[in-house]
Amino acid sequence: MNRMLLGGLGALLLVSLGLFWWQGRAQVEESAPPPEPVGQVDADDTDTLPNADVGDMQGPTPPEATELSREQRRFFRYDRNRDLKISRNEMLSTRSDAFRKLDKDGNNLLTFEEWAVATATRFDGADANGDRELTAEEFATTRPKPKRKKPACRC
């Protein structure tokens, strides 16, 4: 019985708060000042551009965009928390595309264990100082080999 009574009081309270909020918004809109009347525009003035005398005013300097190198963009694809270090979990989380290349037994099925072993081995090979994190220099050693371009024709 108490639950029903408290539920009814809560619902009544929410409805009354909603009504007060709704009425408050309506009163604010009613008391808003009317918009300023816009002066009449002559047909001759439509071709002139407005000008302003800015004098000695100077605006803020625009922000400078830093140009990232190709290797830096590749590094930040893995470094999700931007601490300039790639943890083992960050490296393993983005390697899902490598599943197709890692099928060792050739059955067109790749288990997570097969993939994790290959990725962990690659991570351990790149981690030169053994601190379980890759710096930018260590990560640069994992760069994929450039692909050879095929000739356009067989001449």
DSSP file (Angstrom, degrees, kcal/mol; ACC not computed):
  #  RESIDUE AA STRUCTURE BP1 BP2  ACC     N-H-->O    O-->H-N    N-H-->O    O-->H-N    TCO  KAPPA ALPHA  PHI   PSI    X-CA   Y-CA   Z-CA
    1    1 A M     >        0   0    0      0, 0.0     4,-2.2     0, 0.0     5,-0.2   0.000 360.0 360.0 360.0 -42.7    0.0    0.0    0.0
    2    2 A N  H  >  +     0   0    0      1,-0.2     4,-2.8     2,-0.2     5,-0.2   0.879 360.0  54.6 -63.3 -36.6    2.8    2.4    0.9
    3    3 A R  H  > S+     0   0    0      1,-0.2     4,-2.6     2,-0.2    -1,-0.2   0.913 108.6  47.8 -63.5 -42.1    4.5    1.7   -2.5
    4    4 A M  H  > S+     0   0    0      2,-0.2     4,-2.4     1,-0.2    -1,-0.2   0.910 112.7  48.8 -65.5 -41.3    1.3    2.7   -4.4
    5    5 A L  H  X S+     0   0    0     -4,-2.2     4,-2.3     2,-0.2    -2,-0.2   0.927 113.9  45.5 -64.4 -45.3    0.9    5.8   -2.3
    6    6 A L  H  X S+     0   0    0     -4,-2.8     4,-2.4     2,-0.2    -2,-0.2   0.878 112.5  51.8 -66.2 -37.6    4.5    6.9   -2.8
    7    7 A G  H  X S+     0   0    0     -4,-2.6     4,-2.3    -5,-0.2    -2,-0.2   0.907 110.4  48.2 -63.7 -42.5    4.3    6.0   -6.6
    8    8 A G  H  X S+     0   0    0     -4,-2.4     4,-2.5     2,-0.2    -2,-0.2   0.905 112.5  48.2 -64.2 -42.6    1.2    8.2   -7.0
    9    9 A L  H  X S+     0   0    0     -4,-2.3     4,-2.4     2,-0.2    -2,-0.2   0.897 111.7  50.5 -65.1 -39.7    2.8   11.1   -5.1
   10   10 A G  H  X S+     0   0    0     -4,-2.4     4,-2.3     2,-0.2    -2,-0.2   0.914 111.4  47.6 -63.8 -43.0    5.9   10.8   -7.2
   11   11 A A  H  X S+     0   0    0     -4,-2.3     4,-2.4     2,-0.2    -2,-0.2   0.913 112.3  49.6 -64.6 -42.4    3.9   10.8  -10.5
   12   12 A L  H  X S+     0   0    0     -4,-2.5     4,-2.3     1,-0.2    -2,-0.2   0.895 110.8  50.4 -62.6 -40.3    1.8   13.8   -9.3
   13   13 A L  H  X S+     0   0    0     -4,-2.4     4,-2.4     2,-0.2    -2,-0.2   0.912 110.8  48.5 -63.9 -43.8    5.1   15.6   -8.4
   14   14 A L  H  X S+     0   0    0     -4,-2.3     4,-2.2     2,-0.2    -2,-0.2   0.900 111.7  49.4 -64.6 -40.8    6.6   14.9  -11.8
   15   15 A V  H  X S+     0   0    0     -4,-2.4     4,-2.1     2,-0.2    -2,-0.2   0.918 111.9  48.0 -65.1 -43.1    3.4   16.1  -13.6
   16   16 A S  H  X S+     0   0    0     -4,-2.3     4,-2.4     2,-0.2    -2,-0.2   0.903 111.0  50.8 -66.9 -39.5    3.3   19.3  -11.6
   17   17 A L  H  X S+     0   0    0     -4,-2.4     4,-2.3     1,-0.2    -1,-0.2   0.911 109.8  51.3 -61.6 -41.3    7.0   20.0  -12.2
   18   18 A G  H  X S+     0   0    0     -4,-2.2     4,-2.4     2,-0.2    -2,-0.2   0.898 109.8  49.2 -62.4 -40.8    6.4   19.5  -15.9
   19   19 A L  H  X S+     0   0    0     -4,-2.1     4,-2.7     2,-0.2     5,-0.2   0.928 111.3  48.7 -65.3 -44.8    3.5   21.9  -16.0
   20   20 A F  H  X S+     0   0    0     -4,-2.4     4,-2.2     1,-0.2    -2,-0.2   0.903 112.7  48.6 -62.0 -40.3    5.4   24.6  -14.1
   21   21 A W  H  X S+     0   0    0     -4,-2.3     4,-2.0     2,-0.2    -1,-0.2   0.920 112.4  48.5 -64.6 -43.3    8.4   24.2  -16.5
   22   22 A W  H  X S+     0   0    0     -4,-2.4     4,-1.7     1,-0.2    -2,-0.2   0.926 113.7  45.6 -64.0 -45.5    6.1   24.4  -19.5
   23   23 A Q  H  X S+     0   0    0     -4,-2.7     4,-2.2     1,-0.2    -1,-0.2   0.860 109.5  56.5 -66.5 -35.7    4.3   27.5  -18.3
   24   24 A G  H  X S+     0   0    0     -4,-2.2     4,-1.9    -5,-0.2    -1,-0.2   0.898 106.8  48.9 -63.3 -40.7    7.6   29.1  -17.4
   25   25 A R  H  X S+     0   0    0     -4,-2.0     4,-1.9     1,-0.2    -1,-0.2   0.891 109.8  52.1 -65.7 -38.6    8.9   28.7  -20.9
   26   26 A A  H  X S+     0   0    0     -4,-1.7     4,-1.8     1,-0.2    -2,-0.2   0.892 109.5  49.3 -65.8 -39.2    5.7   30.2  -22.3
   27   27 A Q  H  X S+     0   0    0     -4,-2.2     4,-1.9     2,-0.2    -1,-0.2   0.876 108.7  52.9 -69.0 -36.3    6.0   33.3  -20.0
   28   28 A V  H  < S+     0   0    0     -4,-1.9     4,-0.3     1,-0.2    -1,-0.2   0.916 110.5  47.4 -64.1 -41.8    9.6   33.8  -21.0
   29   29 A E  H >< S+     0   0    0     -4,-1.9     3,-0.7     1,-0.2    -1,-0.2   0.847 110.0  53.1 -69.1 -33.5    8.6   33.8  -24.7
   30   30 A E  H 3< S+     0   0    0     -4,-1.8    -1,-0.2     1,-0.2    -2,-0.2   0.876 110.5  46.8 -68.0 -37.1    5.7   36.2  -24.1
   31   31 A S  T 3< S+     0   0    0     -4,-1.9    -1,-0.2    -5,-0.1    -2,-0.2   0.387  84.1 117.0 -90.3   5.6    7.9   38.8  -22.3
   32   32 A A  S <  S-     0   0    0     -3,-0.7    -3,-0.0    -4,-0.3    -4,-0.0  -0.489  73.8-108.2 -70.5 141.2   10.7   38.7  -24.9
   33   33 A P        -     0   0    0      0, 0.0    -1,-0.1     0, 0.0     3,-0.1  -0.352  36.5-103.7 -69.4 152.1   11.2   42.0  -26.7
   34   34 A P        -     0   0    0      0, 0.0    -3,-0.0     0, 0.0     2,-0.0  -0.363  46.3 -90.8 -71.1 156.0   10.0   42.3  -30.3
   35   35 A P        -     0   0    0      0, 0.0     3,-0.0     0, 0.0    -3,-0.0  -0.313  47.3 -96.3 -66.8 151.4   12.8   42.2  -33.0
   36   36 A E        -     0   0    0      1,-0.1     2,-0.2    -3,-0.1     0, 0.0  -0.438  44.2-109.0 -65.4 136.5   14.3   45.5  -34.1
   37   37 A P        -     0   0    0      0, 0.0     2,-0.4     0, 0.0    -1,-0.1  -0.492  30.0-129.1 -69.3 136.0   12.6   46.7  -37.3
   38   38 A V        -     0   0    0     -2,-0.2     3,-0.1     1,-0.1     0, 0.0  -0.718  27.0-112.2 -86.6 132.6   14.9   46.5  -40.3
   39   39 A G        -     0   0    0     -2,-0.4     2,-0.2     1,-0.1    -1,-0.1  -0.193  37.9 -93.1 -62.8 155.0   15.2   49.7  -42.3
   40   40 A Q        -     0   0    0      1,-0.1     2,-0.5     0, 0.0    -1,-0.1  -0.491  38.0-138.0 -69.3 136.1   13.8   49.8  -45.7
   41   41 A V        -     0   0    0     -2,-0.2     2,-0.1    -3,-0.1    -1,-0.1  -0.853  12.9-136.8 -99.2 125.6   16.3   49.0  -48.4
   42   42 A D        -     0   0    0     -2,-0.5     3,-0.5     1,-0.1     4,-0.3  -0.441  18.3-121.4 -75.9 155.4   16.3   51.1  -51.5
   43   43 A A  S >  S+     0   0    0      1,-0.2     3,-0.7     2,-0.2     4,-0.2   0.806 112.9  55.6 -66.2 -28.6   16.7   49.4  -54.9
   44   44 A D  G >  S+     0   0    0      1,-0.2     3,-0.7     2,-0.1    -1,-0.2   0.766 101.2  58.1 -75.4 -25.4   19.8   51.5  -55.6
   45   45 A D  G >  S+     0   0    0     -3,-0.5     3,-0.7     1,-0.2    -1,-0.2   0.471  80.3  87.0 -85.0  -2.0   21.6   50.3  -52.4
   46   46 A T  G <  S+     0   0    0     -3,-0.7    -1,-0.2    -4,-0.3    -2,-0.1   0.764  87.0  51.8 -71.4 -23.3   21.5   46.6  -53.1
   47   47 A D  G <  S+     0   0    0     -3,-0.7     2,-0.3    -4,-0.2    -1,-0.2   0.592  90.7  92.1 -89.6 -10.6   24.7   46.6  -55.1
   48   48 A T    <   -     0   0    0     -3,-0.7    -3,-0.0    -4,-0.2     0, 0.0  -0.624  69.7-136.9 -87.5 143.0   26.8   48.3  -52.5
   49   49 A L        -     0   0    0     -2,-0.3     2,-0.1     1,-0.0    -2,-0.1  -0.751  22.4-113.3 -95.2 142.9   28.8   46.3  -50.0
   50   50 A P        -     0   0    0      0, 0.0     2,-0.3     0, 0.0    -1,-0.0  -0.441  34.0-163.5 -71.2 149.0   28.9   47.3  -46.3
   51   51 A N        -     0   0    0     -2,-0.1     2,-0.4     2,-0.0     0, 0.0  -0.945   7.2-160.2-132.3 157.4   32.2   48.4  -45.0
   52   52 A A        -     0   0    0     -2,-0.3     2,-1.0     3,-0.0     3,-0.1  -0.993  20.5-130.5-136.7 142.2   33.5   48.8  -41.5
   53   53 A D        +     0   0    0     -2,-0.4    -2,-0.0     1,-0.2     0, 0.0  -0.815  26.6 176.1 -93.2 103.2   36.4   50.8  -40.2
   54   54 A V    >   -     0   0    0     -2,-1.0     3,-2.2     1,-0.2    -1,-0.2   0.628  15.6-177.3 -85.0 -13.3   38.4   48.4  -38.0
   55   55 A G  T 3   -     0   0    0      1,-0.3    -1,-0.2    -3,-0.1    -3,-0.0  -0.291  66.3 -14.3  59.3-125.9   41.1   50.8  -37.3
   56   56 A D  T 3  S+     0   0    0     -2,-0.1    -1,-0.3     2,-0.1     2,-0.1   0.221  98.9 131.4 -95.5  13.5   43.9   49.3  -35.2
   57   57 A M    <   -     0   0    0     -3,-2.2     2,-0.4     1,-0.0    -3,-0.1  -0.377  36.7-167.0 -69.3 145.5   41.9   46.2  -34.2
   58   58 A Q        -     0   0    0     -2,-0.1     3,-0.1     3,-0.0    -2,-0.1  -0.996  11.4-137.2-137.0 130.4   43.6   42.9  -34.7
   59   59 A G        -     0   0    0     -2,-0.4     2,-0.0     1,-0.2     0, 0.0  -0.208  39.1 -77.7 -78.3 172.5   41.9   39.5  -34.5
   60   60 A P        -     0   0    0      0, 0.0    -1,-0.2     0, 0.0     0, 0.0  -0.345  52.9-100.4 -68.9 152.8   43.2   36.4  -32.8
   61   61 A T        -     0   0    0      1,-0.1     3,-0.1    -3,-0.1    -3,-0.0  -0.532  41.9-111.5 -72.6 138.1   45.9   34.5  -34.5
   62   62 A P        -     0   0    0      0, 0.0    -1,-0.1     0, 0.0     2,-0.0  -0.371  37.5 -99.2 -68.9 149.5   44.6   31.4  -36.2
   63   63 A P        -     0   0    0      0, 0.0     2,-0.5     0, 0.0     0, 0.0  -0.362  35.3-122.0 -67.7 148.9   45.6   28.0  -34.7
   64   64 A E        -     0   0    0     -3,-0.1     2,-0.5    -2,-0.0    -3,-0.0  -0.804  17.4-143.7 -95.6 129.2   48.5   26.2  -36.4
   65   65 A A        -     0   0    0     -2,-0.5     2,-0.4     2,-0.0     0, 0.0  -0.782  14.9-136.5 -90.7 130.6   47.8   22.8  -37.7
   66   66 A T        -     0   0    0     -2,-0.5     2,-0.7     1,-0.0    -1,-0.0  -0.717  13.0-131.7 -88.5 136.8   50.7   20.4  -37.3
   67   67 A E        -     0   0    0     -2,-0.4     2,-0.3     0, 0.0    -1,-0.0  -0.778  21.4-150.0 -88.7 118.2   51.5   18.2  -40.3
   68   68 A L        -     0   0    0     -2,-0.7     2,-0.0     1,-0.1     0, 0.0  -0.678  12.5-125.0 -89.3 141.6   51.9   14.6  -39.2
   69   69 A S     >  -     0   0    0     -2,-0.3     4,-2.3     1,-0.1     5,-0.2  -0.300  29.8-103.8 -75.2 168.9   54.2   12.4  -41.1
   70   70 A R  H  > S+     0   0    0      1,-0.2     4,-2.0     2,-0.2     5,-0.1   0.886 123.2  50.1 -61.3 -39.5   52.9    9.1  -42.5
   71   71 A E  H  > S+     0   0    0      2,-0.2     4,-2.3     1,-0.2    -1,-0.2   0.861 108.7  52.0 -70.0 -35.3   54.7    7.2  -39.8
   72   72 A Q  H  > S+     0   0    0      2,-0.2     4,-2.5     1,-0.2    -2,-0.2   0.906 109.1  49.8 -67.3 -40.8   53.2    9.4  -37.1
   73   73 A R  H  X S+     0   0    0     -4,-2.3     4,-1.0     1,-0.2    -2,-0.2   0.911 112.0  48.6 -62.3 -41.3   49.6    8.9  -38.5
   74   74 A R  H  X S+     0   0    0     -4,-2.0     4,-0.8     1,-0.2     3,-0.4   0.899 110.8  51.2 -64.0 -40.9   50.3    5.2  -38.5
   75   75 A F  H >X S+     0   0    0     -4,-2.3     4,-2.2     1,-0.2     3,-0.9   0.919 108.5  50.7 -62.5 -44.3   51.5    5.3  -34.9
   76   76 A F  H 3< S+     0   0    0     -4,-2.5    -1,-0.2     1,-0.3    -2,-0.2   0.674  97.3  67.9 -74.1 -15.3   48.5    7.3  -33.7
   77   77 A R  H 3< S+     0   0    0     -4,-1.0    -1,-0.3    -3,-0.4    -2,-0.2   0.849 112.7  32.8 -65.5 -32.4   46.1    4.7  -35.2
   78   78 A Y  H << S+     0   0    0     -3,-0.9     2,-1.7    -4,-0.8    -2,-0.2   0.834 103.8  76.2 -89.7 -37.2   47.4    2.3  -32.6
   79   79 A D    ><  +     0   0    0     -4,-2.2     3,-0.8     1,-0.2    -1,-0.2  -0.558  57.8 170.3 -80.1  85.2   48.0    4.7  -29.7
   80   80 A R  T 3  S+     0   0    0     -2,-1.7    -1,-0.2     1,-0.2     6,-0.1   0.839  73.6  44.6 -69.9 -35.8   44.4    5.2  -28.7
   81   81 A N  T 3  S-     0   0    0      4,-0.2    -1,-0.2    -3,-0.2    -2,-0.1   0.384 102.5-128.9 -94.1   5.5   45.0    7.1  -25.4
   82   82 A R    <   +     0   0    0     -3,-0.8    -2,-0.1    -6,-0.1     4,-0.1   0.819  65.2 134.2  55.3  39.9   47.6    9.4  -27.0
   83   83 A D  S    S-     0   0    0      2,-0.4    -1,-0.1     0, 0.0     3,-0.1   0.266  76.3-114.1 -97.0  11.8   50.3    8.8  -24.3
   84   84 A L  S    S+     0   0    0      1,-0.2    52,-0.4    -5,-0.1     2,-0.3   0.713  89.9  93.6  62.4  24.4   53.0    8.3  -27.0
   85   85 A K        -     0   0    0     50,-0.1     2,-0.7    51,-0.1    -2,-0.4  -0.993  68.2-140.9-141.3 139.9   53.3    4.7  -26.1
   86   86 A I  E     -A  134   0A   0     48,-2.2    48,-2.4    -2,-0.3    -7,-0.1  -0.900  19.9-153.5-103.6 116.3   51.6    1.6  -27.5
   87   87 A S  E  >  -A  133   0A   0     -2,-0.7     4,-2.1    46,-0.2     5,-0.2  -0.364  30.5-105.8 -80.4 167.3   50.7   -0.9  -24.9
   88   88 A R  H  > S+     0   0    0     44,-0.7     4,-2.4     1,-0.2     5,-0.2   0.891 121.7  52.2 -60.6 -40.5   50.3   -4.6  -25.7
   89   89 A N  H  > S+     0   0    0      1,-0.2     4,-1.9     2,-0.2    -1,-0.2   0.884 108.0  50.9 -65.7 -38.3   46.5   -4.3  -25.5
   90   90 A E  H  > S+     0   0    0      2,-0.2     4,-0.8     1,-0.2    -1,-0.2   0.906 111.8  47.5 -64.8 -40.5   46.4   -1.3  -27.9
   91   91 A M  H >< S+     0   0    0     -4,-2.1     3,-0.6     1,-0.2    -2,-0.2   0.917 114.0  46.2 -66.7 -43.0   48.5   -3.2  -30.4
   92   92 A L  H >< S+     0   0    0     -4,-2.4     3,-1.0     1,-0.2    -1,-0.2   0.810 103.9  63.6 -70.8 -28.8   46.4   -6.4  -30.2
   93   93 A S  H 3< S+     0   0    0     -4,-1.9     3,-0.3     1,-0.2    -1,-0.2   0.752 105.1  43.5 -71.0 -23.2   43.1   -4.5  -30.5
   94   94 A T  T << S+     0   0    0     -4,-0.8     3,-0.4    -3,-0.6    -1,-0.2   0.265  89.1  87.6-106.3  12.9   43.7   -3.2  -34.0
   95   95 A R    X   +     0   0    0     -3,-1.0     3,-1.3     1,-0.2     4,-0.2   0.110  46.8 114.8 -99.2  22.1   45.1   -6.3  -35.6
   96   96 A S  G >   +     0   0    0     -3,-0.3     3,-1.3     1,-0.3     4,-0.2   0.782  69.0  63.4 -65.9 -26.4   41.8   -7.9  -36.7
   97   97 A D  G >  S+     0   0    0     -3,-0.4     3,-0.7     1,-0.2     4,-0.3   0.731  90.8  67.9 -69.5 -19.5   42.6   -7.5  -40.4
   98   98 A A  G X> S+     0   0    0     -3,-1.3     4,-0.9     1,-0.2     3,-0.6   0.538  72.8  91.6 -79.3  -4.9   45.6   -9.8  -40.0
   99   99 A F  G X4 S+     0   0    0     -3,-1.3     3,-0.9     1,-0.2    -1,-0.2   0.909  83.5  52.6 -55.0 -44.3   43.3  -12.9  -39.4
  100  100 A R  G <4 S+     0   0    0     -3,-0.7     3,-0.5     1,-0.3    -1,-0.2   0.799 110.0  48.1 -65.9 -28.0   43.2  -13.8  -43.0
  101  101 A K  G <4 S+     0   0    0     -3,-0.6    -1,-0.3    -4,-0.3    -2,-0.2   0.605 104.1  61.1 -86.4 -11.7   47.0  -13.8  -43.4
  102  102 A L    <<  +     0   0    0     -4,-0.9     2,-1.4    -3,-0.9    -1,-0.2   0.257  59.8 127.7-104.5  12.2   47.7  -15.9  -40.3
  103  103 A D        +     0   0    0     -3,-0.5     3,-0.3    -4,-0.2     7,-0.1  -0.554  30.3 175.2 -73.0  95.9   45.9  -19.1  -41.1
  104  104 A K  S    S+     0   0    0     -2,-1.4    -1,-0.2     1,-0.2     6,-0.1   0.842  73.8  45.8 -74.9 -35.4   48.9  -21.5  -40.4
  105  105 A D  S    S-     0   0    0      4,-0.2    -1,-0.2    -3,-0.1    -2,-0.1   0.521 101.6-128.7 -91.2  -3.3   47.1  -24.8  -40.9
  106  106 A G        +     0   0    0     -3,-0.3    -2,-0.1     1,-0.1     4,-0.1   0.707  69.9 125.1  72.0  21.6   45.3  -23.7  -44.1
  107  107 A N  S    S-     0   0    0      2,-0.4    -1,-0.1     1,-0.0     3,-0.1   0.265  80.3-114.9 -96.3  13.2   41.8  -24.7  -43.1
  108  108 A N  S    S+     0   0    0      1,-0.2     2,-0.4    -5,-0.1    -8,-0.0   0.688  88.0 104.3  60.3  19.7   40.3  -21.3  -43.7
  109  109 A L        -     0   0    0     -9,-0.0     2,-0.5   -10,-0.0    -2,-0.4  -0.999  53.7-164.1-127.9 134.1   39.6  -20.9  -40.0
  110  110 A L        -     0   0    0     -2,-0.4     2,-0.2    -7,-0.1    -7,-0.1  -0.968   8.8-151.0-121.2 119.1   41.7  -18.8  -37.7
  111  111 A T     >  -     0   0    0     -2,-0.5     4,-1.8     1,-0.1     5,-0.2  -0.493  25.8-117.4 -82.7 158.4   41.5  -19.3  -34.0
  112  112 A F  H  > S+     0   0    0      1,-0.2     4,-3.2     2,-0.2     5,-0.2   0.856 114.9  58.8 -62.9 -34.2   42.2  -16.5  -31.7
  113  113 A E  H  > S+     0   0    0      2,-0.2     4,-2.3     1,-0.2    -1,-0.2   0.910 104.1  50.2 -63.5 -41.7   45.1  -18.3  -30.3
  114  114 A E  H  > S+     0   0    0      1,-0.2     4,-1.8     2,-0.2    -1,-0.2   0.931 115.7  42.9 -60.7 -45.2   46.8  -18.5  -33.7
  115  115 A W  H  X S+     0   0    0     -4,-1.8     4,-2.5     1,-0.2     5,-0.2   0.921 113.7  50.3 -68.0 -44.3   46.3  -14.8  -34.2
  116  116 A A  H  X S+     0   0    0     -4,-3.2     4,-2.8     1,-0.2     5,-0.2   0.878 109.3  51.5 -65.1 -37.9   47.3  -13.8  -30.6
  117  117 A V  H  X S+     0   0    0     -4,-2.3     4,-2.2    -5,-0.2    -1,-0.2   0.931 112.4  45.5 -64.8 -44.5   50.5  -15.9  -30.7
  118  118 A A  H  X S+     0   0    0     -4,-1.8     4,-2.0    -5,-0.2    -2,-0.2   0.911 116.7  44.8 -65.8 -41.6   51.6  -14.3  -34.0
  119  119 A T  H  X S+     0   0    0     -4,-2.5     4,-2.6     2,-0.2    -2,-0.2   0.906 113.3  49.4 -70.3 -41.2   50.8  -10.7  -32.9
  120  120 A A  H  X S+     0   0    0     -4,-2.8     4,-2.8    -5,-0.2    -1,-0.2   0.881 110.6  51.6 -64.9 -36.6   52.4  -11.2  -29.5
  121  121 A T  H  X S+     0   0    0     -4,-2.2     4,-2.1    -5,-0.2    -2,-0.2   0.915 111.2  47.3 -64.8 -42.4   55.5  -12.5  -31.2
  122  122 A R  H  X S+     0   0    0     -4,-2.0     4,-1.6     2,-0.2    -2,-0.2   0.907 112.9  49.1 -65.0 -41.1   55.6   -9.5  -33.5
  123  123 A F  H  X S+     0   0    0     -4,-2.6     4,-1.9     1,-0.2     3,-0.2   0.939 111.2  48.9 -62.6 -47.2   55.1   -7.2  -30.5
  124  124 A D  H  < S+     0   0    0     -4,-2.8    -1,-0.2     1,-0.2    -2,-0.2   0.855 109.7  53.0 -63.1 -34.3   57.9   -8.9  -28.5
  125  125 A G  H  < S+     0   0    0     -4,-2.1    -1,-0.2     1,-0.2    -2,-0.2   0.840 112.2  44.7 -68.2 -32.6   60.2   -8.6  -31.5
  126  126 A A  H  < S+     0   0    0     -4,-1.6     2,-1.7    -3,-0.2    -2,-0.2   0.757  92.3  85.6 -82.1 -25.0   59.6   -4.9  -31.8
  127  127 A D    ><  +     0   0    0     -4,-1.9     3,-0.5     1,-0.2    -1,-0.1  -0.578  56.8 174.4 -79.3  86.9   59.9   -4.2  -28.0
  128  128 A A  T 3  S+     0   0    0     -2,-1.7    -1,-0.2     1,-0.2     6,-0.1   0.868  75.1  41.3 -66.9 -38.9   63.7   -3.8  -28.0
  129  129 A N  T 3  S-     0   0    0      4,-0.2    -1,-0.2    -3,-0.2    -2,-0.1   0.515 103.2-127.3 -91.7  -2.9   64.1   -2.8  -24.3
  130  130 A G    <   +     0   0    0     -3,-0.5    -2,-0.1    -6,-0.1    -3,-0.1   0.742  67.3 131.0  70.9  25.5   61.5   -5.4  -23.0
  131  131 A D  S    S-     0   0    0      2,-0.3    -1,-0.1     1,-0.0     3,-0.1   0.347  75.9-116.3 -92.5   8.4   59.4   -2.9  -21.0
  132  132 A R  S    S+     0   0    0      1,-0.2   -44,-0.7    -5,-0.1     2,-0.3   0.669  87.9  90.7  66.7  20.4   56.1   -4.2  -22.6
  133  133 A E  E    S-A   87   0A   0    -46,-0.2     2,-0.5   -45,-0.1    -2,-0.3  -0.993  70.4-133.3-140.9 144.9   55.4   -0.8  -24.3
  134  134 A L  E     -A   86   0A   0    -48,-2.4   -48,-2.2    -2,-0.3     2,-0.1  -0.861  14.5-155.6-100.5 127.4   56.4    0.4  -27.7
  135  135 A T     >  -     0   0    0     -2,-0.5     4,-2.7   -50,-0.2     5,-0.2  -0.378  39.8 -96.0 -82.8 174.9   57.9    3.8  -28.1
  136  136 A A  H  > S+     0   0    0    -52,-0.4     4,-1.7     1,-0.2    -1,-0.1   0.883 126.4  50.2 -62.4 -38.0   57.7    5.6  -31.5
  137  137 A E  H  > S+     0   0    0      2,-0.2     4,-0.6     1,-0.2    -1,-0.2   0.912 112.6  45.8 -67.6 -42.4   61.1    4.4  -32.5
  138  138 A E  H >4 S+     0   0    0      1,-0.2     3,-1.1     2,-0.2     4,-0.3   0.899 111.5  52.7 -66.0 -39.5   60.4    0.8  -31.6
  139  139 A F  H >< S+     0   0    0     -4,-2.7     3,-2.0     1,-0.3    -1,-0.2   0.840  97.1  67.0 -65.5 -32.0   57.0    1.0  -33.4
  140  140 A A  H >< S+     0   0    0     -4,-1.7     3,-1.2     1,-0.3    -1,-0.3   0.756  89.8  65.4 -61.5 -23.5   58.7    2.2  -36.5
  141  141 A T  T << S+     0   0    0     -3,-1.1    -1,-0.3    -4,-0.6    -2,-0.2   0.663  93.6  60.8 -72.9 -14.0   60.4   -1.2  -36.9
  142  142 A T  T <  S+     0   0    0     -3,-2.0    -1,-0.2    -4,-0.3    -2,-0.2   0.363  74.4 133.6 -91.9   5.6   56.9   -2.8  -37.4
  143  143 A R    <   -     0   0    0     -3,-1.2    -3,-0.0    -4,-0.1     2,-0.0  -0.286  62.6-111.5 -57.6 134.7   56.3   -0.7  -40.6
  144  144 A P        -     0   0    0      0, 0.0    -1,-0.1     0, 0.0     3,-0.1  -0.354  35.3-100.9 -67.2 150.1   55.0   -2.8  -43.4
  145  145 A K        -     0   0    0      1,-0.1     2,-0.1    -3,-0.1    -3,-0.0  -0.436  43.7-101.4 -67.8 141.8   57.3   -3.3  -46.4
  146  146 A P        -     0   0    0      0, 0.0     2,-0.3     0, 0.0    -1,-0.1  -0.420  38.4-119.3 -66.2 140.7   56.5   -1.1  -49.4
  147  147 A K        -     0   0    0     -2,-0.1     2,-0.3     1,-0.1     0, 0.0  -0.570  22.3-119.1 -81.3 141.2   54.6   -2.9  -52.1
  148  148 A R        -     0   0    0     -2,-0.3     2,-0.4     1,-0.1    -1,-0.1  -0.625  28.0-123.2 -78.1 136.0   56.1   -3.2  -55.5
  149  149 A K        -     0   0    0     -2,-0.3    -1,-0.1     1,-0.0     3,-0.1  -0.632  21.6-129.3 -80.8 134.7   54.0   -1.6  -58.2
  150  150 A K        -     0   0    0     -2,-0.4    -1,-0.0     1,-0.1     2,-0.0  -0.575  31.7-100.0 -79.4 145.1   53.1   -3.9  -61.0
  151  151 A P        -     0   0    0      0, 0.0    -1,-0.1     0, 0.0     3,-0.0  -0.353  25.3-127.3 -64.7 148.1   53.8   -2.6  -64.5
  152  152 A A  S    S+     0   0    0     -3,-0.1     2,-0.3     1,-0.0    -2,-0.0   0.812  88.6  16.8 -67.0 -31.0   50.8   -1.1  -66.3
  153  153 A C  S    S-     0   0    0      0, 0.0     2,-1.0     0, 0.0    -1,-0.0  -0.918  74.4-118.1-138.5 164.7   51.2   -3.3  -69.3
  154  154 A R              0   0    0     -2,-0.3    -2,-0.0     1,-0.2     0, 0.0  -0.696 360.0 360.0-102.4  78.9   53.1   -6.5  -70.3
  155  155 A C              0   0    0     -2,-1.0    -1,-0.2     0, 0.0    -3,-0.0   0.442 360.0 360.0 -89.0 360.0   55.3   -5.0  -73.0
